[in-house]
Amino acid sequence: MSGPGGYTGDGGGGPDSDRGTSCDRLIFETDLQSVNVPVARRIKEGEKLRVVIKGPDHPIVGHHRKHGDVGSIISRIPELLRCHEQGHSYEAEVLVIQNTRVHVRVAPE
């Protein structure tokens, strides 16, 4: 179920999560996976990360322009890939950093 601003929880994927979401309204929150702890320690809540397509092992990452890759985004991959192929770009705002947990809101740039 979608909340305010298109928030759909952790991106766990309801029946409509991979089909039909307009790329300019694709907004969701998720925890980054495979967090690069040394990089995560250098960033702050409120900072913006670029959402970058990297490759098959970690296809989508949150990338800090100065410090590098923070972690992988594994939620809503089909939609992000589809929208990226259509020329859309996204950023991930860091909402929470707790030890190795980095929680972000992904939204169009």
N, C-alpha and C positions, 0 to 999 in steps of 0.2 A: 504494500500500500504506500502510495506516495504522500509525502508530507509537504510542508511549505517549501516553495522554491524548487520543487522537483526532488527533494531529498528522499531517497529510497532506502534508508538504513545502511547496512554494511555492504550493500551491493550483492547480497546473497542470491539475488535473481529470482524474482517471481516469474509467473508465466509470460509477462510482457517485457521483461527486462532486456532481452536481446533483439526485440523487433519493435519497430515503430517509434522509438524515442527519437524525437527530432534532435539532430546534432547540436543545435544552438540551445537546447534545453536539457542537455545531458549533464546533470549535476548529482553528485552522490558523495557520501563520506565512507571512508574505509581506513583500515590500518595498513601501513606499508609492511611488506613481507621482506625477509632477508635483509634486514636493516644493517647498513654499514655504520656500526656504532661510533667509530672515530669521527665520521662525518656528521652523524646525528648530534653529537656533543657540541658541534660548532654552529649549529643552526638554532634559531629561536622560534617560539610560537609566533604566528602572524606572518612569517616569511613565506614567500611564494616559490614553489618549485616548478620547473618546466616538466611537462609530461612528455617523455621522449620514447619513441619506439626504438629498441636496441637490438633485438635479435631473438632467436628461438628459445634460449635458456631463460632469459629474463626480458621478455619482449617489451614491457612497458615499465619505465622507472620514473621516479621523482628525482629530478636532477637540479641541484643547487648550482647557480651560475659560477660561484666562486670555489665551492668545496667539492663538487662532484656528485656522484649518484648517492642518494640517501637510502633508497629501498625500492622494491618492486611493487607494482600495482597489479593485483591479480583479480580484482573485481571488474566486472563489466567489460572484459577484454574484447568480445566480439563487437560490441558497440563502439568502443574506442578505436579499434582497428578500422572498422567501416567508416567512421567519421574522419579519421586521419587520412584515409585513402581519398575522401571527398574534399580534402584541403582544410579541414578544421584543426585548430590547435587548442590545447588545454593546459591549465596550470593547476597545481595542487597547493592549496593554502594549508600550512601547518597549523593545526588546531590544538593538539596536545602532544607533548613529549614527556614520557615517563619511562625512565630507564631505557629499555630497548624498544619501547612502543612509540611509534610515530603515527598519529591519527591525522588524516588530511581530508579536506573537501576538494574534490575535483570538479572543475567548472570550465566552461569555455573562456579563452583569453579575451 
